[in-house]
Amino acid sequence: MTRVRVAQISCGTEYSGIQWLLDDIAERLEVELVYPEMDLSMVNVACKEIGFETESPSLNLMMARAVSLLYDPTIKGAILLTCFKCPEGTIVKDIVRRFLHERTDIPIIVYSNVEKPKEIEIYSRLEALKTLITRKTLLMREKQEGVTIGIDSGSSMTKVVLMKDNELQGEEWLPTTDPIRTADEAMEKAMKQAGISGNEVDAIGVTGHGRELVGGHVKADLNLEEVSVVSKGAALLARRHKGEATVIDIGGMNNKLVLMRDGIATSFSLGGICGGSSGRFLEVASHRLDVDISELGQLAMKSHSKKKEKFDLQSYCMVFGIQSLVVALASGIKPEDVAAAACRSVAEQVYETMIQEMEVRPPVIFVGGVSLVEGVKREFEDMLGVEIIVPPNSQYAGAVGMATLVSGV
């Protein structure tokens, strides 16, 4: 099989001591990492073409490699790599990403290396990039056909939808305990709601953390990673299949920020500092406030404190953030102000660790379980200065994307 050629755009060939890990993951995914080279005499010319030059020769070389990529039509995607602790590298990475988006239509992923990188983080990024390159025709699908089931086996929640001729007929979401048992139960409830039996289903598609396990159990017709699937689902639910858009997906344990064009992801960032930017943090916060998480956002919306009077949690860490929340309640801070602070903490962490590295392209579509928490939506709107779209059934974006894509297999 012909390997997919992906350009590694970094400040050095042996990248931060983890090149062996990058190469190993690329080998397993049948991806060929390519290092675009340019004659050193042309580095200054390349920097002028991009419109930026740094004090670091290595970062200038990184920009030159990006320019060199333009002249190799065999390269179908790119991964931009910098070190997490390098502020100048972060600036260059963003400049290069913008430059490549303006000059090419290849999908691009970004990654900031930390001292102890997790293999799954790099694997999931490269896997998503490969999907965007090799399954582009499938990802262009804008309409679901026949009778299909989409399963999103998430880390904290399992979402299932049953669709028939582009209409949602049944849905269910349940806390993920045993992934297989939970998926079976959710499918059974979705089919019962739709009044459709298993032998009437044309195809089943699976995405999410448990997709390998669940996919094998249900004999899935299509098994895809989350980035391409969630962005497709967001475009479908928001009816934004033409032009550019930004997708924010905050789940129970992890986050995604996706830039897309015509309903297909073009660049994305995954993750966050810790669980403090996730739905799990809001679940714990709602427990401390003695409200259901479905009521947390409404409680936060009752907070009308002026900017200088707003209470803020003192830490992005999930543990210390909750500790700050408990102390605030004990000191007499109103529950609605504490709820607003919890929502603001999540939005700020996503903003500072993900959104600042990638420009937002309106419209902004907010999906995932946390999109149902109104207080978080309000905080994003205040930070970004744009209206945030939370489409109907936003928590089912992954499942809807999967049910639609599998109908094209």
Number of C-alpha atoms within 10 A of each C-alpha: 4 7 12 21 20 27 23 24 29 25 24 16 14 11 18 15 10 14 13 11 16 18 14 14 19 22 13 10 15 16 20 17 21 17 17 22 15 17 10 11 8 13 21 17 13 23 20 13 13 18 11 14 17 15 8 12 13 14 22 19 26 31 32 27 24 27 24 18 26 13 10 11 8 11 18 21 25 25 20 22 22 26 18 13 12 11 11 14 22 21 14 21 26 17 18 22 22 14 17 20 15 9 10 12 12 17 25 25 20 22 19 16 18 12 11 7 12 11 11 10 12 17 18 16 21 23 21 20 29 22 19 24 19 12 12 14 10 16 23 15 19 20 15 23 18 17 22 25 30 31 35 32 30 23 17 19 22 27 30 33 29 30 27 21 14 19 14 16 18 21 26 20 23 16 17 18 13 9 20 20 13 20 29 16 15 22 25 19 19 23 23 16 14 17 10 17 10 12 6 11 16 15 20 24 30 34 29 24 17 20 24 16 13 25 22 13 13 14 13 20 15 20 21 21 22 25 29 27 30 30 30 30 26 33 26 22 21 20 12 18 20 12 13 19 24 27 28 25 27 24 22 21 19 21 21 24 25 30 26 24 19 17 26 27 28 22 24 24 22 20 18 19 16 15 20 25 31 26 25 19 24 27 18 15 25 21 13 16 19 12 13 13 21 15 16 28 26 17 22 24 19 14 18 12 12 8 7 6 9 13 20 18 20 14 16 19 18 22 14 14 20 22 15 17 25 16 12 18 15 10 9 8 14 14 20 20 23 26 29 30 24 30 30 25 26 24 23 19 20 24 19 12 16 22 19 12 17 22 12 19 16 17 17 23 24 27 30 23 23 27 25 23 21 20 27 28 21 19 21 23 16 13 12 14 9 14 15 22 19 20 19 12 18 23 25 27 32 34 30 35 33 33 35 34 27 26 27 17 10
